Amino acid sequence: MQTLRLTAEEEGMLGGQDGDGVALAMRVIVSLARIADAPRLVEITSAHVDSCLYHGQVSLDFAHRLVDLGAKVRVPTTLNVGSTDLIHPELVRDPDLAASGRELMSAYVALGCTPTFTCAPYQLPDRPGLGEHVAWAESNAIVFANSVLGARTDRYGDFLDICAAITGRAPYSGLQTTEARLGTVTFDCRPLGDRFLGSELAYPLLGHHVGSVVGGEIPLLVGIPASAGEDELKAFGAAAASAGGVALFHAVGVTPEAPTLEEAMELPVREVELDTMRETRRALSTFSSGELDAVSVGTPHASYAECARLAELLTDGPPLKIAFYLSTGRATRALAEESGVLRTLEAAGVTVVVDTCTYVTAILSPAWKNVMTNSGKWAHYAPGNINVSAVLGSLEECVASARAGRVILEDA
């Protein structure tokens, strides 16, 4: 085991020179560093906190303790989704959950965090760049920061995230280090063909498959087109992090730390076939036909481009027959309001949810059982979280199905 070496400033924080709140947070960070056998701590430039999502009284107790001790974050810190929609509180069907969620969210704002309440902080300005050390929690935010931005964060759970924000430090271990960021297994996606890899559903399906296979390893993708944008990579990473423990992936020719094709093919190689993707879609969908109760999209939170695409699909055509929910961040909602996209969505009957997500809080009616989504993450978690059956479809299929009131899949 290595000896953990602290700087004089860090020793001072641990000893209480910056107050009891900082000392408590530093004790947590130092304990984690020792468990991880880190030789030192590393200064971080930002944090993203998942602890603001209410999971019981302990969530409130820890946050209130930090507030009572006078703690404040010392690096720019964004907040993940909470357990209620602060702009549309009437959407949440459980008043006790909403009250506790609101109290917790307020406590984190009191600690100096920015009230972003989004699971996609990478859609905000001032996101970290290549090689920056950060402390981000929330699985899809972690994998996006590491893979697409090339920033460095390990997987940090509740309470560790806010302690890193308060101290401005994280253990120099795991994915904070260069040696831990190398790919371990290659997935050759070229057999899938350009047509499939150009489709929206390729990325949640591929992500779910890869995550299911590798667990916590680091996959390296070959054959992903250079045209794959952030929304596609977001969908892949979110599904891979949900189905497995993927916190970093590389895509040759696409992501900033990916090796060359030749180097990628030196690792163990798994070819990905279209039949596997069809089977993955069947596995992610707990039903595949019949009547629908609702549609829910935007997990992780929809980007402005995705909001605009949905508005475009809804501009002409028959009305929606069932409830249609779109989850997004409040900053993206503000952009959509300014451009008129929000007006188009709401006029078409879309309920826009912010600050939370429909698979983590009581927004959908408990009487609804069959729900369609375009998100691999939502399809993975919602059946267990909110007791629904899920079917995965593209955004276009979601709109067509909502207009028909039943499942419509192009390849069905």
N, C-alpha and C positions, 0 to 999 in steps of 0.2 A: 504493500500500500504506500502511495506517495504521501509526502508531507504537504499539507495545504499551506501555501504561503500567502499571507495577506499584506497589503501595503499599509503604511502608517495611517492613511485615510480610512481604509477599511477596518483596521483595528480600532480606530476611534469611533466609527459608526457602531461597531459591535459592543464597544465599551460604554456607549450611551452619550457620547459628546454631542450628537445631533438630536438627542431626545429619545424617549422611551419607545416611541413608535418605530423609529428607524432601527433601534437596537433589536426590537422584536423581529422585524422583517429581516435584518441581517442574520439573526440566529437561525432563521428558517433557511436562508440561502447558504449559509456556511454548513449547516447540517446536510443539505442536499449535495453540496460540493464534496463533502467527506464520503457520503454514500456512493457518489459517482466516481470517487478516486480522482478528483480534479486536482491538478497541481496548483491552480490559482483561479481567481475570478477574472471575468472579462467585463469591461465597461460596455454597456449597451446604449444604443442611440434612441430606441423607442420600445414601447411595450403594447401588447394588445391583451386585454383582460377578459377572460371567460367567466371569472368568479361572480360576475354580476347577474348570472342566470340562477334564479332561486332553486335550491335543492333541499330546503329544510331549514330549521332554526339555526343550525351551525353556520349556514351561509351568512345570516344576519349577525350572529354573535361575533364572528371573526371580523367582519367589516366594521361593526360598531366599535369593537375593541381598538382597531387601528385609528378610527376617527377620534375616540376618546383620548388616545395617547398622543394626538396631535400630528399624526403622520400625514405627509403629502408626497405625491409622486415627484420625482426629480428629473424624469425624462418625458417627452410627449407620449401620452398614454391614451389609446382609444379603447372603447368598450364594446364588447360583443353584445349579442341580443340578450334581452332580459325576458321576464315572464309575462310582460303585458305590453300592449300598444299604448304608449303615452299620448299619442295624438288622437287615437280612436279607442278610448277605453271601453266603450260600449261593445266592442267586438269580443271581449274576453268573457266567457260564460261562467267562470268561477271567480266570484268576488273576493274570496279569501286569498286565492292565488294571486289575483291582480294586486291586492293591497300589499301582500308580502313582497311581490315582485317590484312594485313601485318604491317601497321602502328601501329595498336593497339597491336598486338603481340609483336612488338619491344618495345613499351612503357612499357609493363609489364616486359620484360627482363631487361630494364633499371632500374626498381624498385628492381632488385635483384632476381627475380623469376627464377627458372630453366626452360629452354625451352623444357619441356617434351611434351606439346601439345597432351595430351591423356585424354580421359574420364575415363580411367581405371588406376589411379595412384597406385592402390593396386597391379598391376602387376610389379611395380618397386621395387628395393631394398629399405631397410630402411623404410618399411611401419610401421605404428603404431601398438602397441600391446594392449593387454587386459587392459582396464581401462585408457589408455592414453587420455587426453583431446586434441582434435584437432579442427580445423575449416575448414571443407571441404564443398565445394559447388559442384554442379552437382548431380542430383538426384540419379543416380545409384551409384556414388562414396560414397554418404552419406549412403545409405542403406547398401552397402557392408561393409564400415568401421564399422558402428554400429553393424551389425548383424554377419558378418563372422569373422571379426577381433576382435570384442568386444571393439573397441576404442569408444570414446564418442564425437559426434558432433551433433549439432542441424542442422536444415535446414537453410543454409545461402544463401541469394541471392546475386546478383551482387552488388558490391561496399562494402558490409559488409565483404565479404571474404578477399579482399585485405586490408581492414582496420584492420581486425583481424591479418593478417600476419605482418603488419607494427607495430602494438602495441604489438603483442605476447599475446593478451588477447581476451577473449570472455565472454559474460555474463554467469554467472552460473545459467542457467535456461534451461527448456525444457529437451532434451535428454542428456544434460551434467550432470543432476542430477540422482541419483539412483532411486528415487521414480517414475520418469517419464518413466522408461525403462521396466516396468512390462507389460506382455502380457494382452490384454483385451478381446480377442475372440479366441477360438480354432477352427482350421480347421482339421477335422479328414480325412486324405488322404488315410487311409488304404483300403477303398472300391475300390480305383483305381487299386489296385493289383500291384504285383512286376513287371510284364511285362511292364505296362505303365510307372510306376515310374522309370524304368530303361531306358526309351527312352529319346532321346534328347528333343523332343517337349513337354514333360511333364512339364518342368520348365517355359518356356515362357507362356504356356497356363495356368498353375496353378497360376503363378504370375499375369497375366492379370485378371483372375477371382477373385483372392483374393483382389487385389487392387480395382477392381470395386465394391466389396462388402463392404470393410472396410473403404474406404476413408483414413483418417489420423490416424486410430486406429493402434494398434500394434498386428498383427496376430501371433498366436502360432500354428505351424504345427506339427501334429502327423502323423507318418507313413513314413516320408522321410527316405530313406535308408541311413545307415551310409556311404555307398560308394559314395554318392553324393559329387562331387568335387566342386572346386571353380568356374569352368565354368558353372556348372548347377546352383549353388547358385547365380552367377552373373546374369544369364538369368532370374531367378525367381525375384530377387530384382529389376532389371531394369524394367521388365514388371509391377511389383506391384507398383513401384514408378511412372510409366507413367500413368497407368490406375487409380491410386488413389494418395494419398499423403503419401504412406508408406515410412517411414524413418528408420524403424527398424522392423525386424521380428525375431522370435525364432523358431528353429526346434529341437524338442526333440531328444537328442542323437547325434546332429550334430553341432549346434552352441554353442559358449562358455557360454552364459548366459541363456540358455534354462532351464526351471524348469523340474521337473520330470514328467513322464507320469501322475501320480496320480494328481499332482498339475494342470497340463494342463487340465485335464478333469473336474476340478472344475469350470472352466470358462464356459460361454455360448459356446455350441459346434455346429458347422455346418459340416455335412458330405458332402464330395465331391464325386460326382458320375462320371462315364465315360461319361454319356450322357451330363453332364454339360461341360466337356472338349471338346466334339464334337461341342457343341453349341458355346463354346468360340472360337474354331478355325474358325467356320463359321462367327462369329461376327468380328474377327480380319481380315478376308480376304474380301476385297471388290470385288473380283472376284474369281473364283475357277477353271476355265477351259479355254482352247483355247490357242492362240498364246501368246508368251512372247516377250517383248522388251529387258529386261535386268534382271540380278540377282545382288542383293547387300547384302553382309553378313558382319558381324563384327560390330554390334551395340549392346552393347558397344564394344569398340575396341577388336578385336580378340586377344586371348592369343597366345603364341608360340605354345602350344599344338593344338589349333584350326587351326592355319596356317599349321602345319605339317599334321593334319588330312585331310585338304583340298588338300594338295599336294599329299597325299597318294591316295585319291579318283581320282585324275586327272592323276596319273602316267600311267595307262593303260586305253584304251577305246577310243571311237570316239572323234573327236574334238568338241570344243564348237561352237555352231551356233550363239550365241548372246553374247552381252557384259556381262562381269562378273567382278564385283567390290568387293574387299576385303578391308575394313577399319581396320587399326591397328595403334598402336603407333610407333613412330620412333625407340624407343628402341627395341621393338619386331621385327620390320623390320630389324634392324641391326643383331639381333640374327639369323633371317631367312636367311639373306644374308651370314652370316658366315657359316651356316650349309649346305647351298645349297638348302634349302627349297624355298627361293625366286626365284632362278633360275628355279626350277620346276614349280612354279606358273606362272611366266611370260612366260615361254616357252609354257605353256598350254593356254595362252591367258588371264590370269587374270590381271586386272589392280589393283595394290596395291596403296591404298590411305592412306596418313599419315597426321597428324596435324589437320585434320578436319573429317567430316563425310558426307556421301552422302545425308543425309536427312536434313542437315542444310545449305548447300551451293550449288551453281549451278554447279554441275559436270555432272549429268545425262542429256542427251539431252532432251530439252522441247518437242520434238516430241514423246518421249517414254511415253506410258500410262500404260502398264501392266508390273509390276516388281515383282519378287519373292524375298523373304527374309527368313532367319531362325530366325529373331529377332522379338520378340513381341514388343519391343520398336520401332523399325523401322516401323513395320506394323501399329502401333498406330499413329505415328506422320507423316509419309511421305505423306499420302493422303492430309492432310491439308497443310503441309509445301511446298511440291514441286508438288502438283497436279497430283499425279499418283494413280492408283489402285494397291493395294498390295495383294499378296497371301502368306500365311505363310506355309513354308515347312521345313523339316529337311535339314541338310547340304547335305545329300545323295540325297534327292529329288531335292534340288537346282541344284546339278551337273547333275543329270539325265535330268532335265527339260532344263537346258542350252544346253545340247547336242542334245536334241530333238527340241528345239526352241518352245516348248509348255509346258503347265503345266502337270507334272506327279506327282501324289500323290499316295502313296502306298495304302491308304484306300479308294481311289476314284473309 
